[in-house]
């Protein structure tokens, strides 16, 4: 049954994705302001298709009402696809290599994303902060995957060093988000069940590096053994 549900999920999701990608390309050429709505509808379509695979999504806790930096646990592609429906037009810090992908890079910059150049040092960090502040000033939430890559469920890794630098320079509260998508989503054959997204309490700005990293690590791993 899981195999059949997974096949239905893939056909439905990628079929719908193909249509929405075409619409996004048209929007980029003719009406870029329509792109955020298309991206959000793609994310909504993904949630609908998850139900075809027997997967429900549950949200716990509250979103922030002020500008914040969301620090999201990363276990599978689920988190990245779900962000546009989870939050209101989020601005994601993404690997700079992704921006060189034809079509995707232009769409990401038009929608609003901040390229992360890990090897370019302080100059790149200042550029990231300037872009992030510009987006945040409009009320859009900022999102980072502080682990830097997908991490298997049940495993805990140190946060990337750039996270603490962004936290310090942005001066924003951090809202950690725990996720347990790995056991159900991070595989070719999806497993039925419930993926939980848990918003933690906001963590105030200005904490020492060791403290902010420890608190965020603990909070984003709150569902790690669930």
C-alpha positions in Angstrom: 0.0 0.0 0.0 2.9 2.4 0.8 4.4 1.8 -2.6 1.1 2.5 -4.4 0.5 5.7 -2.3 4.0 6.8 -3.1 3.6 6.4 -6.8 0.3 8.3 -6.7 2.1 11.1 -4.7 5.0 11.3 -7.2 2.7 11.4 -10.2 0.4 14.0 -8.7 3.1 16.2 -7.2 5.5 16.3 -10.1 2.7 16.6 -12.6 1.4 19.7 -10.8 4.9 21.0 -10.3 5.5 20.9 -14.1 2.5 23.1 -14.6 3.4 25.5 -11.8 7.0 25.8 -13.1 5.7 26.8 -16.5 3.4 29.4 -14.8 6.4 30.7 -12.8 8.4 31.1 -16.0 5.6 33.1 -17.6 5.2 35.2 -14.4 9.0 35.9 -14.4 8.8 37.2 -18.0 5.5 39.1 -17.8 4.4 39.7 -14.2 7.0 39.0 -11.5 4.6 40.2 -8.8 2.6 37.0 -9.3 5.5 34.7 -8.5 5.0 34.6 -4.7 1.4 33.4 -5.2 2.5 30.7 -7.6 5.2 29.5 -5.1 2.7 29.4 -2.3 0.3 27.4 -4.4 3.0 25.0 -5.2 3.7 24.5 -1.5 -0.1 24.0 -0.9 -0.2 21.5 -3.7 2.6 19.6 -2.0 0.7 19.4 1.3 -2.3 18.1 -0.6 -0.3 15.5 -2.3 1.2 14.3 1.0 -2.3 13.3 2.0 -2.3 11.0 -1.0 0.7 9.3 0.5 -1.0 9.0 3.8 1.1 11.8 5.4 -0.5 14.5 7.6 1.2 17.7 8.7 0.7 19.0 12.3 1.8 22.4 13.5 2.5 23.1 17.2 3.3 26.4 18.9 2.9 29.9 17.4 4.5 31.8 14.6 6.1 35.1 15.5 4.3 38.4 15.1 7.4 40.5 14.7 10.5 40.2 12.4 12.5 37.2 13.4 15.0 34.7 12.1 13.5 31.2 12.0 16.1 28.4 12.6 14.6 25.2 11.1 15.7 21.6 11.7 16.5 20.0 8.3 15.8 16.3 7.8 14.4 16.1 4.3 13.3 18.1 1.3 9.9 18.4 3.0 11.0 21.5 5.0 12.2 23.4 2.0 9.1 22.7 0.0 6.8 23.4 2.9 8.2 26.8 3.9 6.1 29.0 1.5 2.8 27.7 3.1 4.2 27.4 6.6 5.3 31.1 6.7 4.2 34.3 4.9 6.6 34.7 1.9 9.7 33.6 3.8 13.2 34.7 2.8 15.5 31.7 2.9 19.3 31.6 3.2 20.3 29.2 0.4 23.6 27.8 -0.9 25.0 30.1 -3.5 25.6 27.2 -5.9 21.8 26.9 -6.2 21.6 30.3 -7.8 23.6 29.2 -10.8 20.9 26.7 -11.8 19.2 28.0 -15.0 15.8 29.4 -14.2 15.9 28.5 -10.5 18.4 31.2 -9.7 16.5 34.0 -11.3 13.2 32.8 -9.7 14.8 32.6 -6.3 16.2 36.1 -6.5 12.9 37.5 -7.8 10.9 35.7 -5.0 13.4 36.7 -2.3 16.3 34.5 -1.2 19.8 35.3 0.2 22.8 33.4 -1.3 25.2 31.9 1.2 28.8 31.9 0.1 30.5 30.0 2.9 34.0 30.2 1.5 34.1 34.0 0.9 34.5 35.1 4.5 33.5 38.5 6.1 32.7 40.3 2.8 30.1 37.7 1.9 28.7 37.8 5.4 28.2 41.5 5.3 26.4 41.2 1.9 24.1 38.5 3.3 23.3 40.7 6.3 22.5 43.7 4.2 20.2 41.7 2.0 18.5 40.1 4.9 18.0 43.4 6.7 16.4 44.8 3.6 13.9 41.9 3.4 13.2 42.0 7.1 12.4 45.7 7.1 9.4 44.9 4.8 8.1 42.4 7.5 9.1 39.2 5.7 10.4 36.4 8.0 14.0 35.1 7.5 14.7 31.4 7.5 17.9 29.5 7.9 18.7 25.8 8.2 21.5 26.2 10.9 22.8 22.7 10.5 23.8 23.6 6.9 22.5 20.3 5.3 20.0 17.5 5.8 20.6 15.5 8.9 19.2 12.0 9.5 16.4 11.8 12.1 17.9 10.8 15.5 21.3 12.4 14.8 22.4 15.7 16.2 25.2 17.8 14.7 26.9 21.1 15.5 25.4 24.2 13.9 27.3 25.9 11.1 29.5 28.7 12.4 27.8 31.2 10.1 24.6 31.0 12.1 26.0 32.6 15.1 27.5 35.4 13.0 24.1 36.1 11.3 22.4 36.1 14.7 24.8 38.6 16.1 24.8 41.0 13.1 21.0 40.8 12.4 20.1 41.5 16.0 16.8 39.7 15.6 15.1 37.2 17.9 15.4 33.5 16.8 12.4 31.2 16.6 13.6 27.5 16.5 11.5 25.1 14.6 11.7 21.4 15.3 10.8 18.9 12.6 10.5 15.1 12.4 10.0 14.5 8.7 12.9 12.1 8.2 11.3 8.8 9.0 8.3 9.4 6.8 9.6 11.6 3.9 13.3 11.1 3.4 13.0 7.9 1.3 11.7 7.0 -2.1 8.8 5.1 -0.6 6.9 7.5 1.7 5.6 6.1 4.9 2.1 7.1 6.2 2.0 9.0 9.5 2.2 12.6 10.8 5.0 15.1 10.3 5.1 17.6 13.2 6.4 21.1 12.9 7.0 22.6 16.4 7.6 26.3 16.8 9.7 27.1 19.9 9.7 30.2 22.1 11.5 33.2 20.6 15.1 33.5 21.8 16.2 37.1 22.4 19.0 38.7 20.5 22.4 39.5 22.0 23.3 36.2 23.6 26.9 34.8 23.6 27.6 32.4 20.8 27.8 29.3 23.0 24.5 30.1 24.6 22.5 30.8 21.4 24.0 27.7 19.7 23.1 25.5 22.7 19.6 26.8 23.0 18.8 26.5 19.3 20.4 23.1 19.0 18.3 21.8 21.9 15.1 23.4 20.6 15.3 22.2 16.9 16.1 18.7 18.2 13.0 18.5 20.4 11.4 16.0 18.2 14.6 14.1 17.3 13.8 11.0 19.3 10.0 11.1 18.7 
